Amino acid sequence: MTTFNDTLLRAARGEAVDHTPVWYMRQAGRSQPEYRKIKEKYSLEQITHEPELCAYVTRLPVENYNVDAAILYKDIVTPLPGIGVDVKIKAGVGPVISNPIRTVQDVYNLGDLSPEDDVPFVLETIKLLTTEQLNVPLIGFAGAPFTLSSYMIEGGPSRSYNKTKAFMVSEPQAWFALMDKLADMIIVYIKAQVKAGAKAIQIFDSWVGALNVEDYRIFIKPVMTRIFTELRELGVPLITFGVGASHLAMEWNDLPVDVVGLDWRLSIEEARAKGITKTLQGNLDPSYLIGDWAEVEKRAKVIVEQGVAQPGHIFNIGHGVFPEVNPDTLKRLTAFVHDYSRELIAAKNN
Protein backbone atom coordinates (compact mmCIF):
# COMPACT_ATOMS: atom_id res chain seq x y z
CA MET A 1 0.00 0.00 0.00
CA THR A 2 1.24 3.51 -0.83
CA THR A 3 2.51 5.48 2.16
CA PHE A 4 0.38 8.46 3.12
CA ASN A 5 2.19 11.73 2.41
CA ASP A 6 1.48 14.00 5.38
CA THR A 7 4.11 16.66 4.54
CA LEU A 8 1.52 19.41 4.12
CA LEU A 9 -0.08 18.66 7.48
CA ARG A 10 3.30 18.78 9.25
CA ALA A 11 4.31 22.01 7.50
CA ALA A 12 0.96 23.57 8.40
CA ARG A 13 1.71 22.89 12.05
CA GLY A 14 5.24 24.28 11.77
CA GLU A 15 6.84 20.86 12.20
CA ALA A 16 10.03 19.66 10.50
CA VAL A 17 9.69 18.43 6.90
CA ASP A 18 12.19 17.10 4.38
CA HIS A 19 10.76 19.19 1.52
CA THR A 20 8.43 22.14 1.06
CA PRO A 21 4.94 20.83 0.30
CA VAL A 22 3.17 22.13 -2.81
CA TRP A 23 -0.41 22.54 -3.95
CA TYR A 24 -2.07 25.06 -6.26
CA MET A 25 -5.34 26.89 -5.89
CA ARG A 26 -7.67 25.86 -8.71
CA GLN A 27 -5.29 23.02 -9.55
CA ALA A 28 -8.32 20.84 -10.34
CA GLY A 29 -9.76 21.63 -13.76
CA ARG A 30 -9.17 24.85 -15.62
CA SER A 31 -6.02 24.08 -17.60
CA GLN A 32 -6.15 20.28 -17.66
CA PRO A 33 -7.02 18.64 -21.00
CA GLU A 34 -8.81 15.77 -19.23
CA TYR A 35 -11.01 18.32 -17.44
CA ARG A 36 -11.76 20.23 -20.64
CA LYS A 37 -12.92 17.00 -22.23
CA ILE A 38 -15.30 16.40 -19.31
CA LYS A 39 -16.58 19.99 -19.57
CA GLU A 40 -17.67 19.32 -23.15
CA LYS A 41 -20.37 17.08 -21.67
CA TYR A 42 -20.94 18.34 -18.14
CA SER A 43 -21.40 21.71 -16.44
CA LEU A 44 -19.54 22.60 -13.23
CA GLU A 45 -22.75 22.01 -11.27
CA GLN A 46 -23.25 18.59 -12.87
CA ILE A 47 -19.66 17.56 -12.12
CA THR A 48 -19.91 18.59 -8.47
CA HIS A 49 -23.16 16.65 -8.07
CA GLU A 50 -21.63 13.41 -9.40
CA PRO A 51 -19.30 12.07 -6.67
CA GLU A 52 -17.36 9.66 -8.92
CA LEU A 53 -16.76 12.33 -11.55
CA CYS A 54 -16.00 15.03 -8.98
CA ALA A 55 -13.54 12.75 -7.19
CA TYR A 56 -11.79 12.07 -10.50
CA VAL A 57 -11.41 15.81 -11.21
CA THR A 58 -10.19 16.44 -7.64
CA ARG A 59 -7.49 13.75 -7.71
CA LEU A 60 -6.22 14.45 -11.25
CA PRO A 61 -3.67 17.11 -10.18
CA VAL A 62 -2.20 14.76 -7.58
CA GLU A 63 -1.63 12.18 -10.29
CA ASN A 64 -0.50 14.67 -12.94
CA TYR A 65 1.61 17.11 -10.92
CA ASN A 66 2.69 15.09 -7.85
CA VAL A 67 1.39 17.80 -5.50
CA ASP A 68 1.25 17.20 -1.76
CA ALA A 69 -2.48 17.80 -1.33
CA ALA A 70 -5.76 17.69 -3.22
CA ILE A 71 -8.28 20.51 -2.98
CA LEU A 72 -11.92 19.53 -3.16
CA TYR A 73 -13.42 20.49 -6.53
CA LYS A 74 -16.42 22.62 -5.60
CA ASP A 75 -17.61 26.20 -5.85
CA ILE A 76 -17.76 28.41 -2.78
CA VAL A 77 -21.50 28.95 -3.37
CA THR A 78 -22.24 25.19 -3.27
CA PRO A 79 -23.90 25.25 0.20
CA LEU A 80 -25.96 28.43 -0.37
CA PRO A 81 -29.04 26.78 -1.93
CA GLY A 82 -29.31 24.76 1.29
CA ILE A 83 -30.13 27.94 3.24
CA GLY A 84 -32.53 29.30 0.62
CA VAL A 85 -30.30 31.28 -1.74
CA ASP A 86 -31.37 30.98 -5.38
CA VAL A 87 -27.95 30.82 -7.05
CA LYS A 88 -26.91 29.67 -10.50
CA ILE A 89 -23.39 29.54 -11.87
CA LYS A 90 -23.42 31.16 -15.30
CA ALA A 91 -20.58 30.35 -17.70
CA GLY A 92 -18.28 33.31 -18.20
CA VAL A 93 -19.98 35.24 -15.38
CA GLY A 94 -19.86 33.26 -12.15
CA PRO A 95 -22.47 32.91 -9.39
CA VAL A 96 -25.68 34.85 -10.10
CA ILE A 97 -28.27 35.23 -7.33
CA SER A 98 -31.90 36.01 -8.14
CA ASN A 99 -32.99 36.77 -4.54
CA PRO A 100 -30.30 39.19 -3.26
CA ILE A 101 -30.25 40.37 0.34
CA ARG A 102 -31.74 43.83 0.74
CA THR A 103 -33.20 43.96 4.28
CA VAL A 104 -32.81 42.38 7.69
CA GLN A 105 -35.98 40.39 6.97
CA ASP A 106 -34.25 38.83 3.96
CA VAL A 107 -31.58 37.60 6.36
CA TYR A 108 -34.14 36.24 8.83
CA ASN A 109 -35.81 34.38 5.98
CA LEU A 110 -32.67 32.31 5.36
CA GLY A 111 -32.74 28.73 6.63
CA ASP A 112 -30.17 26.44 8.20
CA LEU A 113 -27.85 24.07 6.38
CA SER A 114 -28.20 20.33 6.90
CA PRO A 115 -25.14 18.93 5.06
CA GLU A 116 -26.41 15.33 4.94
CA ASP A 117 -29.65 16.51 3.31
CA ASP A 118 -28.50 19.57 1.34
CA VAL A 119 -25.02 18.61 0.07
CA PRO A 120 -24.79 14.80 0.35
CA PHE A 121 -22.85 14.75 -2.95
CA VAL A 122 -20.05 16.80 -1.31
CA LEU A 123 -19.72 14.36 1.56
CA GLU A 124 -19.84 11.34 -0.73
CA THR A 125 -17.07 12.82 -2.91
CA ILE A 126 -14.88 13.35 0.16
CA LYS A 127 -15.47 9.81 1.39
CA LEU A 128 -14.57 8.35 -2.00
CA LEU A 129 -11.35 10.35 -2.15
CA THR A 130 -10.17 9.81 1.40
CA THR A 131 -11.03 6.15 1.79
CA GLU A 132 -10.10 4.86 -1.65
CA GLN A 133 -8.22 7.23 -3.91
CA LEU A 134 -5.74 9.64 -2.27
CA ASN A 135 -2.37 9.18 -0.60
CA VAL A 136 -2.17 12.90 0.25
CA PRO A 137 -4.42 15.08 2.44
CA LEU A 138 -7.66 16.38 0.99
CA ILE A 139 -8.20 20.07 1.71
CA GLY A 140 -11.85 20.91 2.28
CA PHE A 141 -13.01 24.49 2.04
CA ALA A 142 -15.71 27.11 2.34
CA GLY A 143 -16.14 30.71 1.36
CA ALA A 144 -15.85 33.25 4.18
CA PRO A 145 -18.81 35.41 5.25
CA PHE A 146 -17.65 38.62 3.55
CA THR A 147 -17.00 36.93 0.21
CA LEU A 148 -20.26 34.96 0.29
CA SER A 149 -22.22 38.01 1.38
CA SER A 150 -20.75 40.03 -1.48
CA TYR A 151 -22.44 37.67 -3.95
CA MET A 152 -25.64 37.60 -1.91
CA ILE A 153 -25.92 41.39 -1.71
CA GLU A 154 -24.57 42.35 -5.15
CA GLY A 155 -26.51 39.55 -6.83
CA GLY A 156 -23.37 38.28 -8.53
CA PRO A 157 -19.66 39.06 -9.02
CA SER A 158 -18.54 42.65 -8.45
CA ARG A 159 -15.43 44.71 -9.04
CA SER A 160 -16.19 47.40 -6.46
CA TYR A 161 -18.39 45.73 -3.79
CA ASN A 162 -20.14 49.08 -3.45
CA LYS A 163 -23.53 47.63 -2.45
CA THR A 164 -21.90 45.23 -0.01
CA LYS A 165 -19.84 47.86 1.77
CA ALA A 166 -22.75 50.34 1.85
CA PHE A 167 -25.02 47.64 3.34
CA MET A 168 -22.32 46.76 5.87
CA VAL A 169 -22.01 50.28 7.28
CA SER A 170 -25.62 51.44 6.77
CA GLU A 171 -27.47 48.33 7.97
CA PRO A 172 -25.35 47.02 10.85
CA GLN A 173 -28.19 44.99 12.39
CA ALA A 174 -28.82 43.19 9.11
CA TRP A 175 -25.09 42.86 8.43
CA PHE A 176 -24.22 41.18 11.72
CA ALA A 177 -27.30 38.96 11.45
CA LEU A 178 -26.05 37.88 8.01
CA MET A 179 -22.53 37.28 9.35
CA ASP A 180 -23.98 35.05 12.10
CA LYS A 181 -26.17 33.14 9.64
CA LEU A 182 -23.24 32.51 7.29
CA ALA A 183 -20.95 31.57 10.18
CA ASP A 184 -23.49 28.97 11.33
CA MET A 185 -23.62 27.56 7.80
CA ILE A 186 -19.82 27.51 7.36
CA ILE A 187 -19.18 25.81 10.71
CA VAL A 188 -21.75 23.06 10.06
CA TYR A 189 -20.52 22.61 6.48
CA ILE A 190 -16.85 22.33 7.44
CA LYS A 191 -17.54 20.00 10.36
CA ALA A 192 -19.34 17.67 7.94
CA GLN A 193 -16.41 17.81 5.50
CA VAL A 194 -13.93 16.88 8.21
CA LYS A 195 -16.18 14.10 9.50
CA ALA A 196 -16.30 12.75 5.93
CA GLY A 197 -12.49 12.72 5.73
CA ALA A 198 -11.04 16.16 4.87
CA LYS A 199 -7.65 16.53 6.58
CA ALA A 200 -7.18 20.33 6.32
CA ILE A 201 -9.46 23.29 5.72
CA GLN A 202 -9.04 26.54 3.81
CA ILE A 203 -11.47 29.42 4.24
CA PHE A 204 -11.44 31.56 1.12
CA ASP A 205 -12.11 35.22 1.87
CA SER A 206 -11.31 36.00 -1.74
CA TRP A 207 -12.65 39.55 -1.87
CA VAL A 208 -12.10 40.84 1.68
CA GLY A 209 -9.12 42.88 0.45
CA ALA A 210 -11.73 45.45 -0.62
CA LEU A 211 -11.99 46.50 3.04
CA ASN A 212 -9.62 48.66 5.06
CA VAL A 213 -8.13 47.44 8.34
CA GLU A 214 -10.53 49.36 10.59
CA ASP A 215 -13.63 48.04 8.84
CA TYR A 216 -12.18 44.52 8.85
CA ARG A 217 -11.69 44.72 12.62
CA ILE A 218 -15.23 45.96 13.22
CA PHE A 219 -17.30 44.07 10.67
CA ILE A 220 -15.35 40.89 9.83
CA LYS A 221 -12.76 39.89 12.41
CA PRO A 222 -15.27 38.95 15.14
CA VAL A 223 -17.09 36.48 12.92
CA MET A 224 -13.84 35.01 11.56
CA THR A 225 -12.59 34.57 15.13
CA ARG A 226 -15.78 32.75 16.02
CA ILE A 227 -15.60 30.47 12.97
CA PHE A 228 -11.98 29.46 13.46
CA THR A 229 -12.37 29.08 17.23
CA GLU A 230 -15.17 26.56 16.72
CA LEU A 231 -13.31 24.77 13.93
CA ARG A 232 -10.17 24.38 16.04
CA GLU A 233 -11.99 21.64 17.94
CA LEU A 234 -11.75 19.48 14.80
CA GLY A 235 -7.98 19.12 15.18
CA VAL A 236 -7.15 19.74 11.51
CA PRO A 237 -4.95 22.55 10.13
CA LEU A 238 -6.88 25.73 9.31
CA ILE A 239 -5.83 28.06 6.49
CA THR A 240 -7.11 31.55 5.76
CA PHE A 241 -6.62 33.27 2.41
CA GLY A 242 -7.69 36.38 0.51
CA VAL A 243 -6.59 38.28 -2.58
CA GLY A 244 -5.23 41.82 -2.51
CA ALA A 245 -5.32 41.71 1.28
CA SER A 246 -1.70 42.12 2.35
CA HIS A 247 -2.79 44.99 4.60
CA LEU A 248 -4.86 42.45 6.57
CA ALA A 249 -2.10 39.85 7.02
CA MET A 250 -1.36 40.86 10.61
CA GLU A 251 -5.08 40.68 11.41
CA TRP A 252 -5.08 37.10 10.11
CA ASN A 253 -2.04 36.30 12.22
CA ASP A 254 -4.21 37.08 15.27
CA LEU A 255 -6.90 34.58 14.24
CA PRO A 256 -6.89 31.04 15.67
CA VAL A 257 -5.57 29.60 12.39
CA ASP A 258 -2.51 27.52 11.56
CA VAL A 259 -1.69 28.98 8.15
CA VAL A 260 -1.82 32.50 6.69
CA GLY A 261 -2.16 32.39 2.90
CA LEU A 262 -0.49 35.21 0.97
CA ASP A 263 -0.98 36.44 -2.57
CA TRP A 264 2.02 37.74 -4.53
CA ARG A 265 1.86 41.29 -3.15
CA LEU A 266 3.57 40.42 0.14
CA SER A 267 6.67 38.25 0.14
CA ILE A 268 7.38 35.49 2.66
CA GLU A 269 10.34 37.50 3.94
CA GLU A 270 8.29 40.70 4.36
CA ALA A 271 5.53 38.79 6.14
CA ARG A 272 8.02 37.37 8.62
CA ALA A 273 9.57 40.81 9.13
CA LYS A 274 6.10 42.18 9.94
CA GLY A 275 5.88 39.66 12.75
CA ILE A 276 3.70 36.94 11.24
CA THR A 277 4.45 33.82 13.23
CA LYS A 278 2.06 31.31 11.63
CA THR A 279 2.95 28.96 8.81
CA LEU A 280 2.84 30.90 5.53
CA GLN A 281 1.33 29.67 2.28
CA GLY A 282 2.23 31.11 -1.09
CA ASN A 283 2.95 32.91 -3.15
CA LEU A 284 4.09 32.90 -6.79
CA ASP A 285 2.20 35.29 -9.07
CA PRO A 286 0.14 32.91 -11.28
CA SER A 287 0.68 35.19 -14.28
CA TYR A 288 4.31 34.05 -14.43
CA LEU A 289 3.15 30.50 -15.16
CA ILE A 290 2.48 31.43 -18.78
CA GLY A 291 5.90 33.04 -19.17
CA ASP A 292 9.38 31.60 -19.73
CA TRP A 293 10.38 28.70 -17.50
CA ALA A 294 13.65 30.42 -16.56
CA GLU A 295 11.66 33.26 -14.98
CA VAL A 296 9.26 30.87 -13.22
CA GLU A 297 12.22 29.00 -11.73
CA LYS A 298 13.97 32.21 -10.69
CA ARG A 299 10.90 33.51 -8.87
CA ALA A 300 10.10 30.14 -7.29
CA LYS A 301 13.69 29.81 -6.09
CA VAL A 302 13.43 33.03 -4.06
CA ILE A 303 10.12 31.93 -2.51
CA VAL A 304 11.52 28.52 -1.55
CA GLU A 305 14.65 30.12 -0.05
CA GLN A 306 12.59 32.53 2.02
CA GLY A 307 10.21 29.75 3.00
CA VAL A 308 12.83 27.37 4.39
CA ALA A 309 14.53 30.11 6.42
CA GLN A 310 12.30 29.02 9.31
CA PRO A 311 9.84 26.12 9.74
CA GLY A 312 6.35 26.56 8.36
CA HIS A 313 5.98 27.13 4.61
CA ILE A 314 3.61 25.68 2.01
CA PHE A 315 4.33 26.58 -1.61
CA ASN A 316 1.35 27.82 -3.61
CA ILE A 317 0.45 30.52 -6.09
CA GLY A 318 -1.06 33.85 -5.11
CA HIS A 319 -4.44 33.08 -6.65
CA GLY A 320 -5.87 30.32 -8.85
CA VAL A 321 -4.45 28.52 -11.88
CA PHE A 322 -6.04 29.95 -15.02
CA PRO A 323 -6.87 28.12 -18.27
CA GLU A 324 -3.85 29.30 -20.29
CA VAL A 325 -1.36 27.60 -17.96
CA ASN A 326 0.39 24.59 -19.47
CA PRO A 327 -0.06 21.57 -17.14
CA ASP A 328 3.58 20.59 -17.83
CA THR A 329 4.67 23.86 -16.22
CA LEU A 330 2.88 22.93 -12.99
CA LYS A 331 4.43 19.47 -13.02
CA ARG A 332 7.88 20.96 -13.58
CA LEU A 333 7.35 23.60 -10.89
CA THR A 334 6.27 21.00 -8.32
CA ALA A 335 9.40 18.92 -9.02
CA PHE A 336 11.61 22.01 -8.78
CA VAL A 337 10.16 23.11 -5.43
CA HIS A 338 10.43 19.58 -4.03
CA ASP A 339 14.02 19.08 -5.20
CA TYR A 340 15.38 22.53 -4.37
CA SER A 341 13.74 22.71 -0.94
CA ARG A 342 14.94 19.18 -0.12
CA GLU A 343 18.48 20.26 -0.97
CA LEU A 344 18.25 23.43 1.17
CA ILE A 345 16.67 21.67 4.14
CA ALA A 346 19.25 18.85 4.04
CA ALA A 347 22.10 21.39 3.95
CA LYS A 348 20.55 23.29 6.85
CA ASN A 349 20.27 20.15 8.96
CA ASN A 350 23.88 19.06 8.39
Secondary structure as UniProt FT lines:
FT   HELIX           7..12
FT   TURN            13..14
FT   TURN            25..26
FT   TURN            30..31
FT   HELIX           33..39
FT   TURN            40..41
FT   HELIX           44..48
FT   HELIX           51..65
FT   STRAND          70..71
FT   TURN            76..79
FT   HELIX           80..83
FT   STRAND          87..90
FT   TURN            91..93
FT   STRAND          94..97
FT   HELIX           104..108
FT   HELIX           115..118
FT   HELIX           120..128
FT   HELIX           129..133
FT   STRAND          138..143
FT   HELIX           145..154
FT   HELIX           162..170
FT   HELIX           172..196
FT   STRAND          200..204
FT   TURN            206..207
FT   HELIX           208..210
FT   HELIX           213..215
FT   HELIX           216..220
FT   HELIX           221..231
FT   HELIX           232..234
FT   STRAND          238..241
FT   HELIX           246..248
FT   HELIX           249..254
FT   STRAND          259..261
FT   TURN            264..265
FT   HELIX           268..274
FT   STRAND          279..281
FT   HELIX           286..290
FT   HELIX           293..308
FT   STRAND          313..315
FT   TURN            323..324
FT   HELIX           327..349
//
